[in-house]
């Protein structure tokens, strides 16, 4: 799997003069090159027989389509804002690796342009490019649960496919044996928040899983960052490439997650977890149990009052 560090190293071996390119590799189904345009601006170049669809440019990436002297077509993705280099490297790695499985050049060109459009939407909707503290902890909680089911022996593709959190589903995980809603709170928290009437409104069996996470000192051997936790899950999926690709897509486009160095800190420590069985008698608010005039609501649950339903 190509990483941004490896790609950057390969890029350093290319002359920075405009129009200087080297091919990614000879076995890739697409004719992809890395090089430079303009005044030392990094560019990813795709050469094809068919005309690529014009994709939108962003503030950071300029996209250009043109016909070459030999009659073939070229589309370039050029970094125009140096401060976004890290994100651009991630974009290039994803475009290169995700298109390796394409059966032919024609389908591969369409796939790559469509993939870039998803990245464009991701980059456009990010404000400062970073997840909030609450979003980071929430994602870590879901990654912890995903690690749990993988360690338990679930098929990797099935485990990742059932991860509904990135798809804004009402429940975070849905598997043949039931659904699972994951919460991540501070170690001293006595309550959890259910964010909607739909969140626990599903046919049992269901489960509420609570992880207790707090920031810890940089030198804590038991600490982990968002990046390191993502890396652990990726390592667990390496033997099943289809699951790894699906995992990366859900992370990127579902959570706006990019493995930026800012996610190397802070470190978090897991202070424990609790699991609760959610059946018909579990205390919850649903549309069936509130006046018809109430169309949306969030509410808190006391953890100490849920001992009757606790399974772990």
C-alpha positions in Angstrom: 0.0 0.0 0.0 1.4 3.3 -1.1 1.8 5.8 1.7 2.3 9.6 1.6 5.8 9.2 3.0 6.8 6.8 0.2 5.1 8.9 -2.5 6.9 12.0 -1.2 10.2 10.2 -1.3 9.6 9.1 -4.9 8.6 12.7 -5.8 11.9 14.0 -4.4 13.7 12.0 -7.2 11.9 13.9 -10.0 13.3 17.1 -11.5 11.3 20.1 -10.4 11.2 21.7 -13.8 7.8 22.2 -15.3 6.6 19.2 -17.3 9.0 16.7 -15.7 7.1 13.4 -14.9 7.8 9.8 -14.0 5.3 6.9 -14.2 4.0 5.5 -11.0 4.7 1.9 -12.1 4.3 -0.3 -15.2 1.7 -2.7 -13.7 -0.9 -0.1 -12.8 -3.9 -0.4 -15.2 -3.8 3.4 -15.6 -1.0 5.5 -17.1 -0.4 7.6 -14.0 2.6 9.9 -13.5 3.9 12.2 -10.7 5.8 15.4 -11.5 5.7 19.1 -11.6 3.9 22.0 -13.4 4.4 25.7 -13.1 7.0 26.8 -10.6 7.7 23.6 -8.8 4.0 22.7 -8.2 3.5 19.0 -7.6 1.1 17.4 -10.1 -0.5 14.0 -10.6 -1.0 13.3 -14.3 -3.3 10.7 -16.0 -2.9 10.0 -19.7 -5.7 8.1 -21.5 -7.1 7.3 -24.9 -10.6 8.5 -23.9 -11.3 12.0 -22.9 -11.7 12.4 -19.1 -14.6 14.3 -17.8 -13.7 17.8 -16.5 -13.6 17.7 -12.7 -13.9 20.8 -10.5 -10.9 22.6 -9.2 -10.6 23.7 -5.5 -8.7 26.4 -3.8 -5.8 24.0 -3.3 -6.0 21.7 -6.4 -6.2 22.9 -10.0 -7.6 20.3 -12.4 -7.0 20.6 -16.1 -8.0 18.4 -19.0 -6.4 18.7 -22.5 -5.6 16.8 -25.6 -2.0 15.9 -26.3 -0.1 16.1 -29.6 -0.3 12.4 -30.0 -4.1 12.5 -29.9 -4.5 11.1 -26.4 -5.9 13.0 -23.4 -4.4 14.2 -20.2 -5.9 15.3 -16.9 -3.6 16.9 -14.3 -4.3 17.5 -10.6 -1.9 20.3 -9.6 -1.2 21.5 -6.0 -1.4 25.3 -6.0 -1.3 25.9 -2.3 1.9 24.6 -0.7 0.4 24.6 2.8 -2.0 21.8 1.7 0.8 19.5 0.6 0.0 16.8 3.2 -3.6 16.6 2.1 -2.6 16.6 -1.5 -0.3 13.6 -0.9 -3.1 11.7 0.8 -5.3 12.5 -2.2 -2.8 11.2 -4.7 -2.1 8.0 -2.7 -5.9 7.3 -2.6 -6.4 8.0 -6.3 -3.4 5.8 -7.2 -4.2 2.8 -4.9 -8.0 2.8 -5.1 -7.8 2.6 -9.0 -5.4 -0.4 -9.1 -8.3 -2.9 -9.2 -10.0 -1.3 -12.3 -10.4 -3.8 -15.1 -9.4 -1.5 -17.9 -8.3 2.0 -18.7 -11.8 3.3 -19.8 -13.5 2.3 -16.5 -10.4 3.3 -14.6 -10.5 6.9 -15.9 -14.2 7.3 -15.0 -13.5 5.8 -11.6 -10.5 8.1 -10.9 -12.4 11.2 -11.8 -15.4 10.2 -9.7 -13.1 9.4 -6.8 -11.5 12.8 -7.1 -15.0 14.5 -7.1 -15.7 12.9 -3.7 -12.4 14.2 -2.4 -13.3 17.6 -3.8 -16.6 17.6 -1.8 -14.6 16.5 1.3 -12.1 19.3 1.0 -14.7 22.0 0.2 -16.8 21.2 3.3 -13.9 21.2 5.7 -13.4 24.5 7.5 -10.1 24.2 9.3 -9.6 20.6 8.0 -9.6 19.1 11.5 -12.2 17.1 13.4 -13.5 18.5 16.7 -12.6 17.0 20.0 -16.0 15.3 20.3 -15.8 13.9 16.7 -12.3 12.5 17.4 -13.4 10.7 20.6 -16.6 9.5 18.9 -14.5 8.1 16.0 -12.0 6.5 18.4 -14.9 4.8 20.2 -16.2 3.3 17.0 -12.7 2.1 16.1 -12.4 0.4 19.5 -15.6 -1.5 18.8 -14.5 -2.4 15.3 -11.2 -3.8 16.8 -13.3 -5.8 19.3 -15.4 -7.6 16.6 -12.3 -8.2 14.5 -10.5 -9.7 17.4 -13.6 -11.8 18.1 -13.1 -13.5 14.7 -15.7 -11.7 12.5 -15.0 -11.7 8.8 -13.2 -8.4 8.0 -15.4 -7.4 5.1 -18.5 -8.1 7.1 -17.2 -6.2 10.1 -16.4 -3.1 8.0 -19.5 -3.3 5.9 -21.7 -3.3 9.0 -20.1 -0.1 10.3 -22.9 2.4 9.7 -21.5 5.4 11.6 -19.7 6.9 8.6 -23.0 6.6 6.6 -24.9 8.7 9.2 -27.0 5.7 10.1 -29.1 5.8 13.3 -27.0 3.0 14.8 -23.3 2.8 14.5 -23.0 -0.9 13.7 -25.5 -3.3 12.3 -24.7 -7.1 12.0 -26.8 -10.2 11.6 -26.9 -10.8 15.3 -28.2 -7.3 16.1 -27.3 -3.6 16.2 -24.8 -1.7 18.4 -24.7 2.0 19.3 -21.3 3.2 20.6 -20.7 6.2 22.9 -17.3 7.6 24.0 -17.4 9.8 27.2 -14.9 11.0 29.8 -14.0 8.6 32.6 -15.9 10.7 35.2 -19.1 10.9 33.1 -22.2 9.7 34.9 -24.5 10.2 31.9 -24.6 9.7 28.2 -26.5 11.6 25.5 -28.9 9.9 23.1 -29.0 12.4 20.2 -32.3 11.5 18.6 -35.6 9.6 19.0 -34.4 7.2 16.3 -31.0 6.2 17.8 -32.3 3.5 20.1 -35.6 2.9 18.2 -34.9 -0.3 16.4 -36.1 -3.9 16.7 -34.1 -5.8 19.4 -31.7 -7.3 19.9 -29.6 -4.2 20.3 -26.7 -3.0 22.4 -25.4 0.2 23.9 -21.6 0.3 24.2 -19.9 3.0 26.3 -16.1 3.6 26.2 -14.5 5.9 28.9 -11.8 8.0 27.3 -9.7 10.8 28.7 -6.6 12.6 27.5 -3.4 11.4 28.9 0.3 12.6 29.1 2.4 12.5 25.9 4.7 9.9 27.5 1.9 7.5 28.6 2.8 4.0 27.2 -0.9 3.1 27.4 -1.9 6.2 25.4 -3.0 6.2 21.8 -3.8 8.9 19.3 -6.5 8.9 16.6 -3.8 8.2 13.9 -2.3 5.3 15.9 -5.8 3.8 16.5 -6.5 4.0 12.7 -3.2 2.4 12.0 -4.0 -0.5 14.4 -7.3 -1.2 12.6 -5.7 -1.0 9.2 -3.1 -3.5 10.3 -5.9 -5.9 11.3 -7.4 -5.6 7.8 -4.3 -6.0 5.7 -5.0 -9.6 5.0 -8.3 -8.7 3.4 -7.7 -5.9 0.8 -11.4 -5.4 0.0 -12.1 -4.6 3.7 -9.1 -2.3 3.9 -10.3 -0.3 0.9 -13.8 -0.1 2.3 -12.5 1.0 5.7 -10.4 3.8 4.1 -13.3 5.0 2.0 -15.6 5.1 5.1 -13.0 7.0 7.1 -12.3 9.5 4.4 -15.7 10.3 3.1 -17.8 9.4 6.1 -15.8 11.1 8.9 -13.8 13.7 6.9 -10.8 11.9 8.3 -7.4 12.4 6.7 -4.2 11.1 8.5 -2.8 14.5 9.2 0.1 14.9 11.7 -2.3 17.0 13.9 -4.0 13.7 14.8 -0.8 12.3 16.3 -1.8 14.2 19.4 -3.4 14.4 21.9 -3.1 10.9 23.3 -6.0 9.2 25.0 -6.2 6.4 27.5 -9.1 3.9 27.7 -10.5 3.8 31.2 -12.8 0.9 30.6 -16.1 0.1 28.9 -19.6 -1.0 29.6 -22.2 -2.8 27.5 -25.9 -2.7 27.9 -28.6 -4.9 26.4 -31.3 -2.8 24.7 -34.6 -4.7 24.6 -38.2 -3.6 24.7 -38.0 -2.7 28.4 -34.8 -0.6 28.1 -35.5 3.0 29.2 -35.5 5.1 26.0 -37.5 7.7 24.1 -38.9 6.7 20.7 -41.5 8.3 18.4 -44.0 5.8 19.7 -43.6 7.0 23.3 -43.7 10.8 22.9 -46.6 13.0 21.8 -47.1 13.3 18.1 -46.3 17.0 18.3 -42.7 16.1 19.3 -40.8 15.4 16.1 -37.2 15.5 17.4 -35.5 15.3 20.8 -32.2 14.4 22.5 -32.0 13.1 26.1 -29.6 11.9 28.7 -29.4 8.5 30.4 -28.0 8.0 33.9 -25.4 5.2 33.7 -25.8 4.3 37.3 -29.5 3.7 36.7 -28.8 1.3 33.8 -27.2 -1.5 35.9 -30.2 -3.7 35.4 -29.5 -3.9 31.7 -25.7 -4.1 32.0 -24.1 -7.2 30.5 -20.4 -6.3 31.0 
